[in-house]
Amino acid sequence: MKNYIDYLKGEHAVHMAMFNALEPLFPLISDVGIAMQTCIKNGGKILLMGNGGSASDSQHIAAEIVGRFKKERKGMPAIALTTDTSILTSVGNDYGYDYIFARQIEALCQKEDLVIGITTSGNSANVIRAIEAAKAIGATTVGLTGGTGGKLLNLCDFNLIMPSNITARIQEAHIFVGHSLCEILESD
């Protein structure tokens, strides 16, 4: 049987180094949390999207907002655009996969809303199209990415770029940021 302890120690060290490098993002994370509070106060909702693990993160964060994170409170409006298989498959079939989120933004998003696109590379075409659609509506847009921020870097009002090029580490940081945003949202 192979021993993975040294491997795990190495992965843990990379994880901790990336998390330690998040501190310069704290002011921006705070700003996004305040923007989320403002969105909800103004009658808006939070729309989230992503592919694969980022789709799961979208659903996780939306659930924390609608249900609760830590504090007993009234539910707040949030929708993960990753969950309706009939919409995803019909839009994907009729318009193409690049439009599965943009069509939902066209249908559901209003200028009071805040839209979060989660993509580790910042280059997911369907997330980019949805952010472009949200900007056209006048909604606040947030990119939750990694590496260089990719194409979302120049599109979003707020860019939360995790300081890593490793997908797993970026995703680990994304859920930390998502939980932090939920805590800020609940603190108001």
N, C-alpha and C positions, 0 to 999 in steps of 0.2 A: 504494500500500500504506500502510495506517495504521500509525502508530508508537504502541506501547502502553507506552513506557518511563515516561511520567509516571503513567499508570494504575497500573503495577506498583509504582512508588515509593510511591504513595498507599496501595495495599493492604498493602505491606510495612510502612509506618509504622503502620497500624492494627493489623496483626498484632503488631508489636513492642510497641506500647503495651499491648495486651491481655496479652501474655506477661509484661511487666514488672509488670502488676497482679496476677499470680498469686502473688507472694511471700507475701501474708498467708494464703494457703491451705496453705503448706508444712507447718505443724504438723498440720493436719487430714489432709493427704495422708499424712503420716508415721503418724498414728493409724490410718488405714484400712489402710496397709501392715502395721502391727503386728497389726491385727485379722485380716488375711489370714493372717499367720504363725500366729497362735493357732488359727484355723480349721483349717489344715492339720495342725498339731501335735495337735489334738484329734480327728483322724480325719474332719474335714469336707471339703467340696468347695466350689468357687467356681462359682456359676451366674451367667451374664450374659445380658442381653437388650437389645434395642433394635430400632428400625425403620429401614429404609433405610440411610443411612451409619452409623447407630448399630448396626445389625445387623452390618455389616462390622466395626466396631470391637469388638463383642462377640466375634466369631470371631477376630479378630486377637489380642486379649488372651488369650483361652482357649488359642490356639495357642502363645503365648509361655509360658504357665504349664505346659501339658502337655509341650511340647517342651523348649525352653529359651529364655531371653532372652539372657544373656551367658555364663553359667557352666555348665559341664558338671556335671550333677546328675541325680538320679533324677526322673522325670516326676512332676508334681503334679496332683491331680484338679481339672479345670475343665471345664465344659460350657457352650457357647453354645446357648441355647434357640432359636436362629434357624435351625438347619441341617437339621432333619428335615422335609422337605416333606410327608411322609405325615401326620405329627402336626399340622403347621401347617394343612394343608388339611382334614383330617378334623375337627379341633376347630373351625376356622373355619366349616366347613359345618354342623356339628351344634350348636355352641353360640354361634357368632359370633366375629368377629375380636377382640373385646375380651377373649376368654378364651384365646387361643392360648398365652400364657405362663403364666397362672394354673393351667391344668390340668396343665402340665408341672411347675410348682412343687408342686402337690398330690401328684403322682406321684413326684417325684424328690428333693424337698427335705426335709432333716432339721434339727433344731434346732442341730446343730453347724456347719451350712453358713453361707456368706456369699453374699448375693444382691446383684448389682449391676445396677441399672436405668439404662440410658443413654438419655436423651431430651433434646434440646437445649432444648426448652420446659419440660420437667418436667410436661407435661400429657398424655402419651400414655396413653390409657385402658387399653390392654392391659398396659403397664408398671405403671401404678398398681394394677390388679387383681392382678398378680403380686406386687408388693411387699406389698399387703395380705394375700395368701395366705401369703407368707413370714413376715410378722410374726405371723400366727395360729399358725404352726408354732413360732415362737420363734427363727427364724434371724436373724442379723445382716443388716441391710439398708443399702445404700449407694445414694444417688442421685447420678448423674453428669449434671449439667444445665448450664444457662446462664441468663442473664437474671435473673429473680427466684427461680428454682428451681421455679416453678409449684406444682402440687398435691403434688408429691413432697416439697416443703419440710417439710411437717408430718407426713410419714409415715415417713421414713427415720431410722435411727439415726445415720447420717453423711450429710451433704449437701455434695458438692463442686460448687459453683456457679461456673462460669466467668464472669469479669467482662466479659461481652459480650452483646449482643442480636443479633449477626450469626451466622447458622447456620454458615457456613464457618469463622469464627474460633473459635466454640465447639468445633466438631469438631476443629480443629487442636489446641486445648488438651486436648481429651479424650484424644487419642492420646498427648500428652506425659504426662498424668496416668497413663494406662494403662501406659505404659512405666516411669514412675517407680515405680508400684506393683509391677510385675514385678521391678524391680531391688531394691526393699526386700524383697520376698518371697524372692528368691534370696540375699539377704545373710545370712540367718539360718543 
